[in-house]
């Protein structure tokens, strides 16, 4: 597989790119050519020459170059997903603290886009594994991506749940100031952003530092939990709103836990060791 050429067909007029393995006259190798060249050609082995006559630019890549290209694309996609996830958390908390229901709805609408980004990363990961022979390090990278992607999607789901809580709370009397919630969200998103930077640079030391920061979120969570429980006991009429706020706090606490999971995978990527469930980080 390493010596097999991978072809990129690029239509200069439309900017579309299709890739496939060159397999002499195998039918499967001409399916993509048919799509970009001439639908009437079917699976004819003459599709290659037809594409040349139409002025379609063709480039060949060795297996090693294509592996690098695919991994770079994978890295870019997961960073985009991470950025979208971070934005979702920020906007969900803003929707809550600013009592902005329209912003909460936008967070929920964006969830479908994040889901689609997850599917694209899954598909690309499978393509790379199926068509190439990655090195040990590259295999760890792909495995890490495959595990980090659903974590990011779940963080976005928590942001969606916060947005849903905001839609309810924004129609209720304000029962508590939201000082702790923006602080928790800022800590969580800063940890997430730094974790993705550590992923890109494969910085295991930085990842371990981020893991230790999760205690900041835990401390805030326990403080908010105690305050809300006391509020519910002293003012039963505020119990409904306080219960929703408890869930918001728990969502933020879980986001911190998920960032820890990402950092553990970063350590695996950089050092080829598993630290999950390890007491010493």
N, C-alpha and C positions, 0 to 999 in steps of 0.2 A: 504493500500500500504506500510505503514511504516514497517509492520511485515513481508512483503513478501521477500523471499530471492532472491538475484540477483546472478546468477552463472557466474563465469569466467572460460571458457574452455581454457586451455593453452597447446598447442602442444609443448612439450619440444624439439622436433627435429627441428621444423621450427620456433619456437619462435612466433607463431601466437596466438592471443587472440581473442576470440569471447564471447560476453556477451548476456544474454537474461534472461527474467523472467521465473522462474520455475512455470508452471501452470498445474501440474499433466499431463494429456494426451492430452492437447490442441494441435491441429496440428501446430499452429503458434510457439509453444515453441520448436518444433523439427526441424524447418527449418535450424537453424544455426548448430545444431548438425549434420544434414545430410551433410552439407557442409564440416565440419571438420572431420567427421567420415567415412561414407561410402555412396557415391552417390547412390548406388543401394538400400539403405534402404528406401529411400523416407521419408515419415512422420511417420514411424513406431515408436510406443512408446518404442520399444526395442533399439532405438538409444543410449539412455543413458547408458544401460548396455554394448552396443558394444563399446562405447567410453572408458569405464572403462577397458574392456578387452584389448584395444589397448594401454593401459598405458598412456592415456591422463590425465594430471594432472587437477584436478577439485578443485576449491576453492569456498566457499560460502561467501557472504558478506551480512550483514544486510543493510536495507535501509539507515540508518544513515551513515554507513561506505562508502557505494557506493556514497552517495551524496558528501561526502568529497572528495572522489577519483575523481569524475566527475568535481567538481569545481576546484580542483588542476590542472587537465588536461586542463580545460578551461583557467585558469589563465596562464599556461605555453604557450598555443597556442597564446594567445593574446600578450604576451610579445615577442614571436618569430615574430609575425606579426609586432609589433612595431619596433623591431630591423631591420627587412627587410625594413620597411618604412623609418626609419631614414637613413639607408645606401643608399637608393635610392635618397633621397634629397642630401646627401653629394656628391654622385657620379655625380649627374646631374649638380651641381654647379661646380664641378671639371672639368667635360667635357666642360663646358662653359668657365671657366677662363683659363684652360690649352689648350683650343681649341683641345680637344681630341674627335674626332667623333666616334672612335671605342668604347670608354667608354660610349658615349651617346647611342649608339646602344645597349649596354649591359643593360643599365638602362631600355630601352624599352622592351627588351626581358624578363627581370625579372618581368615585370608587370603581365604577365600571372601566374607566381608562386604566386605572392601576391594575385591575384584574387582567386586562388585555396585555399589559406590559409583562405581567408574570407569565402568561401563556407564551409570549414571544421568546422570552428568555428560556423557558423550558424547551421549546422547539429547537432553538439554536443549540442548546446544550446537547440535545439528543443528536442533532445533525453532526456536530463535531465528533461526538463519540462514535457514531455509526460510520463516518466516512474517513476518519483519520486514525492514526495510532499515536496518541499523545504520550509525552514522556511522563515519568513518575510525578514531577512537579506540576506539569500541566493537568494531569489527572486529578491531583489534589485541588487545583484551582477550579476545575469544572465541578467537582464534588462540592466544594465550598459554595460555589455559586448556586448549585442546585438546592443547597440547604438554606442559604441566606435569602434566596428569592421568596419562598413562602413565609419566612419570618417577617420580611418587609411588608408583604401583603397582609399579614395578621396585624402588624402595627397600624397599617392603614385602616383595617377593620375596627380597631380600637378607636381611632380618630373618628370614624363614622359613628360609633356608639356614643362618643362624647357629643358629636353634632346632634344626634337624636335626642340626647338628654337636654341639650341646649334648647331645642325646639319646644320641649315640655316646660322647662324652667323659665324660659323667656315669657311665658304666659302666666307665670305665678308671681306672687309678691317676692321681692328679694329678701331672703332670710339670712344671708351671710355674705360678708365681703369675700372676694376671690383672690386675696393676696397670695395664698399658698399655691393655688392652681397654676398661675403663670410661671411661678418659680419652678414648680415641678416640671412643667412643660418645657421651660427653657433648658433646664438641666438635662431632660430626656433627649431633646432634639440636638443639643450641643454634643451629648454623648453619641448620638446616632451619626451626626455629621463627622465627628472625629473617628468613629469606628469605621466609617466608609473610607476616610482618608487612610486609616491604618490598613484597611483591606487593600487599597490600591498600592501602597508602598510595602505591603507585607511586613508591617511593623508589629512584631509580637510584644515588644516591650511596652509600646504605647497602648496596645490592646489590653494588657494586664492592668495598666493604670486606669483605663476606662472602667474596667470591671469593678475596681475598688470604689469608683465614684457612685456606684449604684446605691451605696449606703445613704447618700444625700437624699435621694428620692424616697428611700424607705423611711428615713427619719421624718420627712415631711408628711408622708402618708400616715404614719402612726399618730402624729400630732393632729392632722385633720380628722382622722377617724375618731379620736377621743373627743375633740371639740364638737363634732356633729352628733355623736351619741349623747353628749351632755345637752346639746340643744334640743334633741328629740325628747329627752326626759323633762326638761324645763318648759318646753313649749310644744305640746302635742299637735297643735294645729300646723306646725312647720314640719311635721314628720315626713310628709310626702316629698317635699322639696329636699329635705335633708337626706332622705334615702337616695334620691337621684344623684345628689352631690357625693354621697359615699361611693356610688358606682363610678362616677367620674374620677375620683381619687384612685380607685382600684384600677381603672383603665390606665392611668398614668403610671402607676406602680408596675403594672404588667409590661408596659412599653419599656421601662427600664430593664426589666428581666430579659426581654427579647434582645435588647441591645447587648446585654451580657452574652447571650447565645451567639450573636454575630462575632463578638470579640473572641470567644472561645474557638470559633471556626477560623478566625484570622490567625490565631496561634497554631492551629493545626496546619493551615496553609504555609506559614512561614517556617515552622519548626518540625512538622510531621509528628506532633505529639497531641494526644487528647487530654485536655484539662477539665472537661466537663465532669461535674460531681467531685472535683478535686478540692480539698479544703485549703491547700496552699496554692495561691495564684502567683 
